Amino acid sequence: MVDIAATVREAVKALEPVSETPRLDAELLMAHALGISRQNLLLDLPKLTVPDSFIALLERRKQHEPIAYIVGEREFWSLSFQVSSDVLIPRPDSEILIETAVNIGAKYPPQTILDLGTGSGALLLAALSEFPGAQGTGIDASAAALAIAHNNADRLGLNDRARFLLQDWTHKDWTKALTGPSGLVSYDLILANPPYVAERAALSREVAEFEPHEALFAGTQGLDDYQIIIPALHALLSKGGTALLEIGFDQAEAVSRLAEKNGYEVESKQDLGGNDRLLILCKTSE
């Protein structure tokens, strides 16, 4: 019988050149191979045996494939989301959008929410979990991403309040898809984590080789998608509505300037690492 604790220790050593969290990675991979939680792995370690599938999982991680793609899920806002290489992996820094939405909506909760570039649906579904009276729409240009978002809505019991639309905002008149019986729908809260990486930016292997490039790159300065989205927000935001835009760490000035030119008051917030990560946009006039 192969000693599972010894196997985990060997895996930790093998992952040290690859990962900043080799022990966590090794334990998550072993738990996934066994089909149990990490907590149960640690509690029942002496009773378990190494499954045949573990070595293949370890090899994938040694090639820098992200843990989230290997195990097929990632936690965001204390919710579990299915992920695949068709969607970006939800990151803790993006939770600032939900935290800010909760603070803004404490007095007047949003009734309608729009998520631009929904991917796995993490932002929209996390927001809907906080605002039980709200209905939400997520759009994405990737049908494969929307399939993941649909699955996550089902998993979280939110499919009755979330709808997802295949829509590419680089196409003319893209907002026409967001219409109802009375015309263009307005939204109290708009969330957006668009592509914002400059084309020549240096990225880790985990990101550059495995995450979807169409959800990452946005022209030479990483601003192309903001230049489309921000002018369109006027028609999409309800009176008194708020748009929350995730930005790159060095983009606050450029994106704020663009937003102000388009008639918004702008506030910037920082992420867990102290980097500018979020812009709050409100209309300066109706």
Backbone as CSV, one residue per row, in Angstrom:
resi,resn,N_x,N_y,N_z,CA_x,CA_y,CA_z,C_x,C_y,C_z
1,MET,0.851,-1.199,0.000,0.000,0.000,0.000,0.883,1.244,0.000
2,VAL,0.593,2.186,-0.925,1.366,3.418,-1.018,0.935,4.359,0.096
3,ASP,1.887,4.892,0.830,1.616,5.835,1.927,1.134,7.155,1.339
4,ILE,-0.117,7.503,1.602,-0.694,8.703,0.993,-0.039,9.973,1.538
5,ALA,0.316,9.981,2.824,0.976,11.158,3.395,2.334,11.377,2.741
6,ALA,3.067,10.291,2.511,4.366,10.403,1.850,4.202,10.881,0.414
7,THR,3.165,10.417,-0.258,2.904,10.846,-1.631,2.600,12.341,-1.685
8,VAL,1.832,12.808,-0.728,1.539,14.240,-0.673,2.820,15.032,-0.428
9,ARG,3.667,14.554,0.459,4.930,15.257,0.729,5.797,15.313,-0.523
10,GLU,5.861,14.229,-1.261,6.648,14.214,-2.502,6.051,15.176,-3.530
11,ALA,4.722,15.227,-3.567,4.058,16.140,-4.498,4.357,17.595,-4.142
12,VAL,4.402,17.886,-2.857,4.724,19.245,-2.416,6.099,19.650,-2.937
13,LYS,7.073,18.780,-2.805,8.419,19.074,-3.288,8.428,19.281,-4.803
14,ALA,7.658,18.442,-5.509,7.618,18.544,-6.970,6.972,19.850,-7.431
15,LEU,6.087,20.400,-6.613,5.362,21.606,-7.004,6.031,22.891,-6.528
16,GLU,7.032,22.791,-5.698,7.680,23.995,-5.177,8.225,24.914,-6.268
17,PRO,8.785,24.375,-7.378,9.260,25.284,-8.438,8.128,25.920,-9.243
18,VAL,6.917,25.392,-9.091,5.788,25.793,-9.932,4.831,26.723,-9.212
19,SER,4.608,26.462,-7.937,3.523,27.103,-7.209,4.007,27.830,-5.963
20,GLU,3.305,28.909,-5.620,3.563,29.604,-4.361,2.871,28.906,-3.192
21,THR,1.967,27.984,-3.498,1.235,27.247,-2.459,1.301,25.743,-2.746
22,PRO,2.499,25.162,-2.741,2.633,23.763,-3.160,1.874,22.782,-2.260
23,ARG,1.859,22.999,-0.947,1.136,22.058,-0.079,-0.369,22.118,-0.340
24,LEU,-0.902,23.317,-0.422,-2.326,23.452,-0.713,-2.667,22.794,-2.040
25,ASP,-1.843,23.036,-3.062,-2.091,22.443,-4.375,-2.086,20.918,-4.303
26,ALA,-1.077,20.365,-3.636,-0.966,18.905,-3.542,-2.174,18.312,-2.831
27,GLU,-2.603,18.952,-1.771,-3.756,18.440,-1.019,-5.046,18.559,-1.828
28,LEU,-5.203,19.657,-2.545,-6.399,19.814,-3.376,-6.439,18.782,-4.500
29,LEU,-5.286,18.525,-5.094,-5.230,17.520,-6.160,-5.546,16.129,-5.621
30,MET,-4.996,15.805,-4.464,-5.262,14.488,-3.883,-6.736,14.348,-3.499
31,ALA,-7.293,15.393,-2.905,-8.708,15.352,-2.535,-9.581,15.184,-3.770
32,HIS,-9.230,15.893,-4.849,-10.002,15.773,-6.089,-9.901,14.365,-6.664
33,ALA,-8.701,13.809,-6.649,-8.519,12.447,-7.158,-9.336,11.435,-6.360
34,LEU,-9.493,11.689,-5.080,-10.255,10.788,-4.213,-11.752,11.085,-4.227
35,GLY,-12.130,12.234,-4.778,-13.538,12.601,-4.806,-14.078,13.030,-3.462
36,ILE,-13.209,13.626,-2.624,-13.619,14.079,-1.296,-13.145,15.518,-1.094
37,SER,-13.586,16.148,-0.017,-13.135,17.506,0.285,-11.723,17.466,0.860
38,ARG,-11.042,18.604,0.787,-9.707,18.704,1.391,-9.790,18.466,2.892
39,GLN,-10.821,18.963,3.524,-10.989,18.763,4.960,-11.080,17.273,5.295
40,ASN,-11.857,16.532,4.518,-11.976,15.088,4.772,-10.678,14.352,4.473
41,LEU,-9.944,14.853,3.487,-8.633,14.269,3.208,-7.738,14.358,4.441
42,LEU,-7.670,15.542,5.029,-6.785,15.750,6.179,-7.269,14.979,7.406
43,LEU,-8.581,14.841,7.551,-9.117,14.114,8.699,-8.906,12.605,8.582
44,ASP,-9.001,12.103,7.357,-8.975,10.645,7.150,-7.694,10.150,6.506
45,LEU,-6.652,10.960,6.544,-5.410,10.641,5.839,-4.899,9.223,6.108
46,PRO,-4.862,8.737,7.352,-4.303,7.395,7.599,-5.135,6.265,6.983
47,LYS,-6.413,6.532,6.687,-7.307,5.491,6.190,-7.328,5.392,4.665
48,LEU,-6.716,6.359,4.001,-6.870,6.476,2.547,-5.697,5.870,1.796
49,THR,-5.952,5.535,0.544,-4.891,5.049,-0.352,-4.823,5.961,-1.574
50,VAL,-3.666,5.994,-2.188,-3.459,6.891,-3.332,-4.193,6.365,-4.553
51,PRO,-5.081,7.162,-5.150,-5.774,6.719,-6.364,-4.858,6.799,-7.580
52,ASP,-5.145,5.977,-8.567,-4.311,5.924,-9.776,-4.301,7.260,-10.526
53,SER,-5.374,8.014,-10.412,-5.496,9.250,-11.194,-4.636,10.395,-10.664
54,PHE,-4.069,10.253,-9.470,-3.370,11.379,-8.855,-2.144,11.803,-9.650
55,ILE,-1.374,10.850,-10.142,-0.129,11.183,-10.842,-0.407,12.041,-12.064
56,ALA,-1.463,11.709,-12.812,-1.794,12.494,-14.001,-2.197,13.916,-13.626
57,LEU,-2.925,14.066,-12.538,-3.306,15.399,-12.076,-2.075,16.200,-11.661
58,LEU,-1.168,15.555,-10.965,0.057,16.215,-10.533,0.878,16.675,-11.731
59,GLU,0.964,15.845,-12.748,1.724,16.205,-13.945,1.129,17.438,-14.618
60,ARG,-0.186,17.523,-14.643,-0.831,18.705,-15.230,-0.439,19.967,-14.460
61,ARG,-0.428,19.890,-13.137,-0.064,21.064,-12.346,1.407,21.406,-12.527
62,LYS,2.254,20.400,-12.689,3.682,20.649,-12.914,3.919,21.379,-14.232
63,GLN,2.961,21.298,-15.138,3.048,22.014,-16.409,2.394,23.395,-16.321
64,HIS,2.123,23.834,-15.076,1.593,25.168,-14.784,0.096,25.320,-15.056
65,GLU,-0.605,24.234,-15.341,-2.057,24.358,-15.495,-2.657,24.760,-14.149
66,PRO,-3.533,25.767,-14.137,-4.102,26.223,-12.863,-4.899,25.136,-12.151
67,ILE,-4.799,25.132,-10.833,-5.539,24.173,-10.016,-7.029,24.229,-10.329
68,ALA,-7.572,25.424,-10.496,-9.009,25.564,-10.719,-9.464,24.808,-11.961
69,TYR,-8.648,24.827,-13.022,-9.020,24.096,-14.226,-8.889,22.592,-14.032
70,ILE,-7.920,22.181,-13.263,-7.712,20.746,-13.039,-8.856,20.158,-12.223
71,VAL,-9.250,20.843,-11.158,-10.320,20.310,-10.300,-11.699,20.744,-10.779
72,GLY,-11.748,21.738,-11.686,-13.007,22.126,-12.306,-13.873,23.071,-11.510
73,GLU,-13.332,23.682,-10.462,-14.129,24.636,-9.710,-13.242,25.626,-8.969
74,ARG,-13.882,26.748,-8.588,-13.168,27.780,-7.838,-14.165,28.482,-6.922
75,GLU,-13.741,28.800,-5.708,-14.601,29.533,-4.788,-14.489,31.026,-5.044
76,PHE,-15.637,31.692,-5.021,-15.683,33.139,-5.176,-16.843,33.655,-4.342
77,TRP,-16.575,34.613,-3.480,-17.595,35.176,-2.599,-18.278,34.063,-1.780
78,SER,-17.482,33.092,-1.335,-17.928,31.947,-0.538,-18.914,31.052,-1.285
79,LEU,-18.929,31.138,-2.606,-19.757,30.278,-3.442,-18.839,29.454,-4.338
80,SER,-19.272,28.249,-4.671,-18.466,27.375,-5.520,-18.921,27.504,-6.965
81,PHE,-17.970,27.826,-7.857,-18.275,28.001,-9.274,-17.539,26.964,-10.118
82,GLN,-18.270,26.355,-11.027,-17.635,25.501,-12.031,-16.823,26.385,-12.975
83,VAL,-15.617,25.943,-13.312,-14.800,26.666,-14.282,-14.167,25.680,-15.254
84,SER,-13.812,26.186,-16.406,-13.053,25.425,-17.393,-12.177,26.413,-18.133
85,SER,-11.385,25.933,-19.056,-10.501,26.828,-19.808,-11.275,27.748,-20.751
86,ASP,-12.605,27.623,-20.795,-13.425,28.535,-21.590,-13.715,29.839,-20.857
87,VAL,-13.401,29.896,-19.558,-13.702,31.100,-18.772,-12.492,31.487,-17.939
88,LEU,-12.401,32.773,-17.613,-11.385,33.212,-16.671,-11.678,32.630,-15.290
89,ILE,-10.641,32.392,-14.521,-10.793,31.912,-13.151,-11.166,33.107,-12.270
90,PRO,-12.279,33.038,-11.547,-12.630,34.142,-10.636,-11.540,34.347,-9.591
91,ARG,-11.212,35.608,-9.352,-10.107,35.930,-8.454,-10.585,36.718,-7.238
92,PRO,-9.903,36.537,-6.113,-10.300,37.264,-4.902,-10.357,38.773,-5.091
93,ASP,-9.442,39.340,-5.898,-9.444,40.787,-6.099,-10.755,41.280,-6.705
94,SER,-11.423,40.424,-7.485,-12.687,40.837,-8.109,-13.828,40.902,-7.107
95,GLU,-13.642,40.336,-5.927,-14.697,40.388,-4.918,-14.976,41.817,-4.467
96,ILE,-14.063,42.748,-4.748,-14.292,44.140,-4.394,-15.526,44.683,-5.118
97,LEU,-15.838,44.150,-6.297,-17.039,44.596,-7.010,-18.295,44.215,-6.231
98,ILE,-18.319,42.989,-5.692,-19.490,42.543,-4.943,-19.566,43.250,-3.596
99,GLU,-18.430,43.390,-2.944,-18.399,44.102,-1.664,-18.936,45.524,-1.829
100,THR,-18.502,46.194,-2.897,-18.950,47.563,-3.147,-20.423,47.598,-3.509
101,ALA,-20.867,46.636,-4.316,-22.285,46.572,-4.676,-23.158,46.389,-3.445
102,VAL,-22.715,45.537,-2.522,-23.472,45.305,-1.284,-23.552,46.586,-0.463
103,ASN,-22.453,47.310,-0.373,-22.443,48.561,0.396,-23.351,49.606,-0.246
104,ILE,-23.280,49.727,-1.565,-24.107,50.710,-2.274,-25.582,50.329,-2.179
105,GLY,-25.863,49.031,-2.259,-27.245,48.564,-2.274,-27.859,48.330,-0.912
106,ALA,-27.143,48.673,0.148,-27.662,48.434,1.500,-28.963,49.194,1.743
107,LYS,-29.034,50.420,1.240,-30.230,51.240,1.457,-31.255,51.042,0.352
108,TYR,-30.779,51.006,-0.899,-31.674,50.831,-2.042,-31.168,49.653,-2.885
109,PRO,-31.590,48.443,-2.544,-31.101,47.265,-3.269,-31.483,47.326,-4.749
110,PRO,-30.578,46.947,-5.625,-30.905,46.950,-7.058,-31.967,45.910,-7.385
111,GLN,-32.829,46.269,-8.317,-33.843,45.333,-8.792,-33.428,44.670,-10.102
112,THR,-32.558,45.332,-10.835,-32.080,44.802,-12.114,-30.562,44.921,-12.162
113,ILE,-29.908,43.841,-12.570,-28.438,43.777,-12.592,-27.990,43.283,-13.965
114,LEU,-26.968,43.901,-14.508,-26.376,43.496,-15.781,-24.901,43.203,-15.561
115,ASP,-24.442,42.085,-16.094,-23.029,41.695,-16.001,-22.468,41.615,-17.417
116,LEU,-21.544,42.498,-17.726,-20.957,42.564,-19.067,-19.692,41.715,-19.118
117,GLY,-19.711,40.669,-19.954,-18.604,39.723,-20.023,-18.688,38.756,-18.857
118,THR,-19.802,38.062,-18.754,-20.116,37.309,-17.534,-19.223,36.096,-17.302
119,GLY,-18.673,35.500,-18.355,-17.784,34.343,-18.167,-18.474,33.226,-17.407
120,SER,-17.932,32.864,-16.265,-18.508,31.799,-15.439,-19.791,32.225,-14.745
121,GLY,-20.122,33.504,-14.825,-21.285,34.033,-14.128,-20.997,34.440,-12.696
122,ALA,-19.737,34.425,-12.290,-19.389,34.629,-10.889,-19.890,35.967,-10.349
123,LEU,-19.644,37.063,-11.071,-20.067,38.368,-10.569,-21.584,38.465,-10.489
124,LEU,-22.266,38.090,-11.563,-23.721,38.206,-11.576,-24.356,37.342,-10.499
125,LEU,-23.932,36.103,-10.395,-24.562,35.173,-9.460,-24.228,35.522,-8.015
126,ALA,-23.012,36.008,-7.771,-22.680,36.468,-6.423,-23.554,37.658,-6.040
127,ALA,-23.763,38.578,-6.986,-24.623,39.733,-6.710,-26.063,39.296,-6.464
128,LEU,-26.568,38.376,-7.275,-27.938,37.898,-7.084,-28.102,37.195,-5.740
129,SER,-27.043,36.531,-5.273,-27.122,35.869,-3.971,-27.260,36.879,-2.842
130,GLU,-26.780,38.100,-3.065,-26.855,39.146,-2.060,-28.142,39.969,-2.153
131,PHE,-28.751,39.987,-3.330,-29.957,40.792,-3.547,-31.093,39.881,-4.012
132,PRO,-31.786,39.235,-3.086,-32.789,38.224,-3.447,-33.982,38.768,-4.219
133,GLY,-34.161,40.089,-4.227,-35.262,40.662,-4.988,-34.891,41.052,-6.403
134,ALA,-33.666,40.797,-6.799,-33.169,41.273,-8.097,-33.268,40.200,-9.177
135,GLN,-33.392,40.666,-10.409,-33.268,39.843,-11.608,-31.986,40.264,-12.316
136,GLY,-31.290,39.303,-12.940,-30.010,39.632,-13.550,-29.849,39.085,-14.949
137,THR,-29.046,39.787,-15.734,-28.704,39.377,-17.094,-27.193,39.392,-17.248
138,GLY,-26.651,38.333,-17.814,-25.228,38.282,-18.122,-25.033,38.101,-19.608
139,ILE,-24.140,38.879,-20.207,-23.848,38.691,-21.628,-22.391,38.288,-21.802
140,ASP,-22.152,37.522,-22.847,-20.794,37.108,-23.175,-20.754,36.760,-24.658
141,ALA,-19.580,36.924,-25.258,-19.408,36.605,-26.677,-19.097,35.134,-26.900
142,SER,-18.913,34.365,-25.824,-18.543,32.953,-25.923,-19.704,32.057,-25.517
143,ALA,-20.157,31.218,-26.448,-21.227,30.262,-26.129,-20.753,29.243,-25.101
144,ALA,-19.479,28.862,-25.174,-18.945,27.894,-24.208,-18.937,28.490,-22.803
145,ALA,-18.604,29.767,-22.690,-18.624,30.427,-21.384,-20.042,30.490,-20.837
146,LEU,-20.999,30.789,-21.701,-22.387,30.884,-21.244,-22.919,29.534,-20.771
147,ALA,-22.445,28.448,-21.364,-22.847,27.126,-20.882,-22.374,26.917,-19.447
148,ILE,-21.164,27.371,-19.147,-20.646,27.288,-17.778,-21.489,28.159,-16.845
149,ALA,-21.814,29.367,-17.291,-22.620,30.279,-16.464,-23.991,29.689,-16.171
150,HIS,-24.624,29.091,-17.178,-25.919,28.425,-16.975,-25.790,27.324,-15.923
151,ASN,-24.745,26.521,-16.031,-24.544,25.434,-15.065,-24.379,25.987,-13.648
152,ASN,-23.642,27.082,-13.528,-23.443,27.664,-12.202,-24.739,28.229,-11.630
153,ALA,-25.560,28.825,-12.477,-26.854,29.309,-11.999,-27.704,28.161,-11.478
154,ASP,-27.672,27.029,-12.189,-28.403,25.839,-11.740,-27.849,25.323,-10.422
155,ARG,-26.535,25.237,-10.336,-25.892,24.714,-9.121,-26.219,25.554,-7.897
156,LEU,-26.353,26.855,-8.104,-26.579,27.773,-6.988,-28.065,28.073,-6.763
157,GLY,-28.926,27.456,-7.554,-30.356,27.684,-7.389,-30.800,29.076,-7.782
158,LEU,-30.119,29.676,-8.759,-30.411,31.043,-9.162,-30.902,31.138,-10.597
159,ASN,-31.187,30.004,-11.214,-31.551,30.022,-12.632,-32.882,30.713,-12.895
160,ASP,-33.735,30.845,-11.859,-35.012,31.533,-12.058,-34.859,33.050,-12.058
161,ARG,-33.690,33.543,-11.636,-33.472,34.995,-11.578,-32.344,35.466,-12.480
162,ALA,-31.711,34.542,-13.184,-30.580,34.896,-14.056,-30.860,34.436,-15.483
163,ARG,-30.597,35.307,-16.418,-30.644,34.905,-17.830,-29.313,35.285,-18.464
164,PHE,-28.954,34.548,-19.502,-27.667,34.762,-20.147,-27.873,34.896,-21.649
165,LEU,-27.195,35.879,-22.236,-27.350,36.175,-23.652,-26.006,36.113,-24.359
166,LEU,-26.009,35.494,-25.527,-24.822,35.465,-26.381,-24.771,36.777,-27.145
167,GLN,-23.820,37.629,-26.792,-23.754,38.955,-27.396,-22.321,39.467,-27.355
168,ASP,-21.886,40.042,-28.454,-20.524,40.567,-28.592,-20.601,42.082,-28.717
169,TRP,-20.063,42.804,-27.730,-20.197,44.259,-27.755,-19.301,44.921,-28.796
170,THR,-18.456,44.158,-29.477,-17.693,44.747,-30.574,-18.529,44.840,-31.845
171,HIS,-19.724,44.240,-31.845,-20.612,44.325,-32.992,-21.521,45.553,-32.868
172,LYS,-21.874,46.112,-33.992,-22.736,47.296,-34.011,-24.095,46.990,-33.384
173,ASP,-24.630,47.945,-32.676,-25.965,47.845,-32.072,-26.089,46.668,-31.112
174,TRP,-25.016,46.363,-30.384,-25.040,45.200,-29.493,-26.033,45.360,-28.352
175,THR,-26.347,46.585,-27.982,-27.270,46.776,-26.859,-28.713,46.417,-27.224
176,LYS,-29.014,46.255,-28.505,-30.389,45.935,-28.908,-30.858,44.601,-28.338
177,ALA,-29.896,43.725,-28.013,-30.277,42.444,-27.407,-30.856,42.633,-26.010
178,LEU,-30.572,43.779,-25.388,-31.005,44.038,-24.020,-32.298,44.847,-24.017
179,THR,-33.284,44.378,-24.749,-34.560,45.067,-24.845,-35.672,44.234,-24.241
180,GLY,-36.699,44.906,-23.804,-37.893,44.265,-23.286,-39.097,44.749,-24.063
181,PRO,-40.307,44.463,-23.588,-41.526,44.871,-24.291,-41.623,46.377,-24.510
182,SER,-40.999,47.154,-23.601,-41.093,48.614,-23.694,-39.820,49.253,-24.233
183,GLY,-38.939,48.443,-24.805,-37.699,48.982,-25.344,-36.495,48.550,-24.536
184,LEU,-35.433,49.372,-24.600,-34.182,49.031,-23.930,-34.384,48.950,-22.420
185,VAL,-33.928,47.848,-21.835,-34.044,47.660,-20.398,-32.986,48.511,-19.696
186,SER,-33.353,49.119,-18.585,-32.371,49.862,-17.792,-32.028,49.057,-16.549
187,TYR,-30.812,49.233,-16.064,-30.293,48.415,-14.967,-29.837,49.303,-13.821
188,ASP,-30.196,48.883,-12.606,-29.804,49.624,-11.413,-28.330,49.412,-11.072
189,LEU,-27.823,48.244,-11.440,-26.428,47.903,-11.154,-25.835,47.233,-12.375
190,ILE,-24.726,47.765,-12.866,-24.003,47.144,-13.980,-22.619,46.766,-13.493
191,LEU,-22.276,45.506,-13.672,-20.967,44.973,-13.317,-20.214,44.654,-14.602
192,ALA,-18.923,44.941,-14.629,-18.139,44.626,-15.828,-16.705,44.297,-15.451
193,ASN,-16.275,43.144,-15.882,-14.866,42.766,-15.788,-14.430,42.415,-17.210
194,PRO,-14.268,43.433,-18.056,-13.957,43.185,-19.463,-12.495,42.831,-19.657
195,PRO,-12.120,42.408,-20.856,-10.691,42.266,-21.145,-9.987,43.608,-20.931
196,TYR,-8.849,43.595,-20.215,-8.147,44.867,-20.003,-6.625,44.701,-19.990
197,VAL,-6.135,43.592,-20.484,-4.688,43.366,-20.511,-4.117,43.884,-21.833
198,ALA,-3.045,44.650,-21.757,-2.374,45.128,-22.968,-1.753,43.953,-23.715
199,GLU,-1.754,44.026,-25.029,-1.355,42.892,-25.869,0.046,42.383,-25.568
200,ARG,0.958,43.244,-25.220,2.353,42.833,-24.994,2.687,42.666,-23.507
201,ALA,1.681,42.635,-22.663,1.922,42.513,-21.223,2.530,41.156,-20.885
202,ALA,3.445,41.151,-19.923,4.049,39.900,-19.448,3.101,39.242,-18.460
203,LEU,2.772,37.984,-18.718,1.840,37.242,-17.866,2.494,35.957,-17.383
204,SER,2.016,35.440,-16.273,2.495,34.153,-15.787,2.095,33.055,-16.775
205,ARG,2.789,31.928,-16.713,2.453,30.809,-17.598,1.037,30.314,-17.337
206,GLU,0.629,30.336,-16.065,-0.715,29.883,-15.727,-1.770,30.662,-16.501
207,VAL,-1.560,31.968,-16.630,-2.519,32.816,-17.338,-2.296,32.753,-18.842
208,ALA,-1.060,32.976,-19.271,-0.762,33.098,-20.698,-1.050,31.821,-21.477
209,GLU,-0.803,30.659,-20.875,-0.932,29.402,-21.603,-2.289,28.719,-21.418
210,PHE,-3.071,29.143,-20.431,-4.271,28.369,-20.128,-5.572,29.172,-20.100
211,GLU,-5.516,30.452,-19.753,-6.773,31.200,-19.672,-7.125,31.773,-21.054
212,PRO,-8.425,31.959,-21.337,-8.849,32.371,-22.689,-8.385,33.777,-23.055
213,HIS,-7.626,33.873,-24.124,-7.043,35.153,-24.514,-8.104,36.184,-24.878
214,GLU,-9.226,35.735,-25.438,-10.266,36.683,-25.828,-10.891,37.388,-24.618
215,ALA,-10.724,36.793,-23.442,-11.233,37.413,-22.213,-10.155,38.218,-21.491
216,LEU,-8.952,38.246,-22.037,-7.822,38.917,-21.391,-7.395,40.184,-22.114
217,PHE,-7.143,40.081,-23.419,-6.436,41.136,-24.134,-7.386,42.134,-24.782
218,ALA,-6.998,43.410,-24.714,-7.851,44.484,-25.224,-7.009,45.579,-25.864
219,GLY,-6.280,45.237,-26.914,-5.520,46.224,-27.659,-4.181,46.561,-27.031
220,THR,-3.505,47.516,-27.620,-2.126,47.821,-27.234,-2.017,48.371,-25.818
221,GLN,-3.066,49.039,-25.334,-3.034,49.600,-23.981,-4.033,48.930,-23.035
222,GLY,-4.758,47.958,-23.545,-5.751,47.278,-22.726,-7.022,48.071,-22.521
223,LEU,-7.258,49.078,-23.346,-8.396,49.980,-23.146,-9.503,49.838,-24.177
224,ASP,-9.325,48.982,-25.170,-10.267,48.929,-26.296,-11.707,48.680,-25.852
225,ASP,-11.905,47.755,-24.918,-13.270,47.403,-24.531,-13.928,48.487,-23.686
226,TYR,-13.157,49.182,-22.861,-13.725,50.310,-22.107,-14.240,51.386,-23.058
227,GLN,-13.550,51.574,-24.177,-13.947,52.605,-25.131,-15.283,52.287,-25.789
228,ILE,-15.666,51.020,-25.769,-16.970,50.607,-26.289,-18.020,50.624,-25.182
229,ILE,-17.657,50.067,-24.043,-18.628,49.872,-22.960,-19.059,51.201,-22.334
230,ILE,-18.116,52.057,-22.019,-18.437,53.260,-21.239,-19.439,54.173,-21.945
231,PRO,-19.289,54.454,-23.250,-20.315,55.285,-23.900,-21.697,54.635,-23.915
232,ALA,-21.752,53.314,-23.903,-23.038,52.614,-23.952,-23.760,52.598,-22.615
233,LEU,-23.052,52.894,-21.537,-23.653,52.777,-20.210,-24.787,53.771,-19.988
234,HIS,-24.721,54.927,-20.623,-25.763,55.937,-20.418,-27.144,55.372,-20.757
235,ALA,-27.221,54.623,-21.834,-28.511,54.075,-22.260,-28.926,52.872,-21.408
236,LEU,-27.976,52.257,-20.725,-28.261,51.029,-19.984,-28.522,51.268,-18.498
237,LEU,-27.946,52.324,-17.931,-28.101,52.589,-16.503,-29.450,53.238,-16.208
238,SER,-30.103,52.782,-15.153,-31.333,53.425,-14.705,-30.995,54.740,-14.012
239,LYS,-32.013,55.558,-13.781,-31.814,56.793,-13.032,-31.323,56.449,-11.633
240,GLY,-30.189,56.992,-11.248,-29.599,56.668,-9.953,-28.812,55.374,-9.939
241,GLY,-28.663,54.743,-11.104,-27.936,53.473,-11.178,-26.427,53.656,-11.071
242,THR,-25.738,52.548,-10.837,-24.288,52.561,-10.646,-23.644,51.493,-11.521
243,ALA,-22.528,51.839,-12.124,-21.726,50.872,-12.874,-20.414,50.647,-12.135
244,LEU,-20.047,49.395,-11.972,-18.804,49.015,-11.314,-17.911,48.326,-12.345
245,LEU,-16.770,48.933,-12.646,-15.867,48.417,-13.672,-14.560,47.959,-13.046
246,GLU,-14.194,46.711,-13.279,-12.865,46.270,-12.875,-11.853,46.806,-13.878
247,ILE,-10.674,47.200,-13.370,-9.627,47.764,-14.229,-8.276,47.146,-13.885
248,GLY,-7.327,47.312,-14.796,-5.963,46.927,-14.520,-5.324,47.872,-13.516
249,PHE,-4.277,47.414,-12.841,-3.677,48.173,-11.740,-3.160,49.543,-12.160
250,ASP,-2.863,49.727,-13.457,-2.299,50.998,-13.918,-3.253,51.764,-14.835
251,GLN,-4.544,51.443,-14.779,-5.484,52.027,-15.739,-6.460,53.025,-15.131
252,ALA,-6.367,53.279,-13.834,-7.363,54.134,-13.180,-7.450,55.507,-13.833
253,GLU,-6.310,56.121,-14.098,-6.318,57.470,-14.661,-6.926,57.490,-16.059
254,ALA,-6.499,56.558,-16.913,-6.967,56.558,-18.301,-8.460,56.241,-18.389
255,VAL,-8.910,55.245,-17.651,-10.323,54.863,-17.729,-11.197,55.910,-17.037
256,SER,-10.709,56.493,-15.945,-11.459,57.571,-15.283,-11.647,58.756,-16.221
257,ARG,-10.592,59.103,-16.929,-10.672,60.224,-17.867,-11.710,59.946,-18.957
258,LEU,-11.718,58.720,-19.458,-12.697,58.327,-20.472,-14.116,58.405,-19.915
259,ALA,-14.299,57.938,-18.687,-15.625,57.966,-18.073,-16.094,59.397,-17.832
260,GLU,-15.205,60.250,-17.353,-15.576,61.645,-17.089,-15.948,62.362,-18.389
261,LYS,-15.247,62.072,-19.469,-15.580,62.653,-20.772,-16.969,62.243,-21.225
262,ASN,-17.419,61.068,-20.755,-18.730,60.557,-21.144,-19.820,60.881,-20.124
263,GLY,-19.513,61.771,-19.166,-20.540,62.275,-18.286,-20.750,61.502,-17.005
264,TYR,-19.694,60.931,-16.443,-19.827,60.185,-15.194,-18.987,60.810,-14.090
265,GLU,-19.497,60.738,-12.882,-18.673,60.947,-11.703,-17.987,59.624,-11.403
266,VAL,-16.698,59.683,-11.063,-15.902,58.462,-10.936,-15.221,58.413,-9.577
267,GLU,-15.280,57.252,-8.961,-14.543,56.988,-7.727,-13.730,55.717,-7.916
268,SER,-12.507,55.715,-7.423,-11.629,54.549,-7.555,-11.487,53.838,-6.216
269,LYS,-11.427,52.514,-6.276,-11.178,51.717,-5.075,-10.030,50.747,-5.339
270,GLN,-9.327,50.379,-4.263,-8.167,49.508,-4.380,-8.496,48.076,-3.965
271,ASP,-7.706,47.127,-4.492,-7.915,45.723,-4.180,-7.123,45.318,-2.939
272,LEU,-7.076,44.017,-2.664,-6.414,43.510,-1.468,-4.922,43.823,-1.454
273,GLY,-4.328,43.998,-2.651,-2.904,44.296,-2.733,-2.589,45.778,-2.762
274,GLY,-3.610,46.630,-2.608,-3.399,48.066,-2.632,-3.323,48.666,-4.019
275,ASN,-3.717,47.900,-5.041,-3.711,48.402,-6.410,-5.091,48.921,-6.791
276,ASP,-5.144,49.980,-7.613,-6.425,50.421,-8.158,-7.055,49.256,-8.917
277,ARG,-8.309,48.915,-8.589,-8.936,47.734,-9.185,-10.372,47.965,-9.613
278,LEU,-11.010,49.016,-9.082,-12.431,49.215,-9.337,-12.721,50.691,-9.552
279,LEU,-13.538,50.973,-10.559,-14.080,52.310,-10.753,-15.582,52.260,-10.564
280,ILE,-16.095,53.208,-9.759,-17.525,53.358,-9.535,-17.995,54.524,-10.385
281,LEU,-18.922,54.255,-11.290,-19.418,55.280,-12.214,-20.872,55.606,-11.924
282,CYS,-21.155,56.895,-11.767,-22.521,57.398,-11.621,-22.697,58.538,-12.611
283,LYS,-23.891,58.663,-13.170,-24.144,59.750,-14.105,-24.081,61.092,-13.382
284,THR,-23.481,62.073,-14.049,-23.411,63.416,-13.459,-24.703,64.176,-13.679
285,SER,-25.483,63.773,-14.705,-26.763,64.421,-14.975,-27.667,63.428,-15.686
286,GLU,-28.939,63.628,-15.563,-29.933,62.754,-16.187,-30.515,63.423,-17.419
